């Protein structure tokens, strides 16, 4: 099974939805992706276990993810 999957997220600034690639082999982690429309940074929390995505959460640059 490929540890890289594509998931759809919505930008917390402009609301646009787009796909991002997530590497589940990294385990649970946080990353930052720029929105493809408004170019603002999106904090992304990826929770996974055993190569399965459990949860993905997005927030603006000034919000804290848990």
C-alpha positions as CSV (number, residue, x, y, z in Angstrom):
1,X,0.0,0.0,0.0
2,X,1.3,3.4,-1.0
3,X,1.9,5.6,2.1
4,X,1.1,8.8,0.1
5,X,-2.5,9.6,-0.3
6,X,-4.4,12.6,-1.7
7,X,-7.0,14.3,0.5
8,X,-9.2,17.3,0.0
9,X,-9.0,20.3,2.3
10,X,-10.7,23.7,2.5
11,X,-8.8,26.9,2.9
12,X,-9.7,28.6,6.2
13,X,-9.2,32.0,4.6
14,X,-10.9,31.9,1.2
15,X,-12.9,28.7,1.5
16,X,-11.6,27.1,-1.7
17,X,-11.2,23.3,-1.7
18,X,-8.2,21.6,-3.2
19,X,-6.2,18.4,-2.9
20,X,-3.1,17.9,-0.9
21,X,-0.7,14.9,-0.8
22,X,-0.2,13.4,2.6
23,X,2.7,11.0,3.5
24,X,1.2,8.6,6.1
25,X,4.6,7.0,6.6
26,X,5.6,10.0,8.7
27,X,3.0,9.1,11.3
28,X,0.9,11.8,12.9
29,X,2.4,15.2,12.1
30,X,1.7,18.9,11.3
31,X,2.6,20.6,8.1
32,X,2.0,23.9,6.3
33,X,0.7,24.2,2.8
34,X,0.0,27.4,0.9
35,X,-3.5,27.8,-0.5
36,X,-3.5,27.5,-4.3
37,X,-5.9,30.4,-4.7
38,X,-5.1,33.0,-2.0
39,X,-1.5,31.8,-1.3
40,X,-1.9,32.1,2.5
41,X,-0.3,29.5,4.8
42,X,-2.6,26.7,6.1
43,X,-1.6,24.7,9.1
44,X,-2.6,21.0,8.6
45,X,-2.8,18.5,11.3
46,X,-2.6,14.9,10.1
47,X,-3.4,12.0,12.5
48,X,-2.8,8.5,11.2
49,X,-2.1,5.1,12.6
50,X,-0.9,1.9,10.9
51,X,-0.9,3.7,7.5
52,X,-4.5,4.7,7.8
53,X,-5.6,8.4,7.9
54,X,-7.7,9.0,11.1
55,X,-8.2,12.7,11.0
56,X,-7.1,15.8,9.0
57,X,-7.7,19.3,10.4
58,X,-6.9,22.7,8.9
59,X,-6.5,26.1,10.5
60,X,-5.3,29.6,9.7
61,X,-1.7,30.6,10.5
62,X,-2.8,32.2,13.9
63,X,-4.9,29.2,15.1
64,X,-3.5,26.4,17.2
65,X,-4.2,22.8,16.2
66,X,-4.4,19.9,18.8
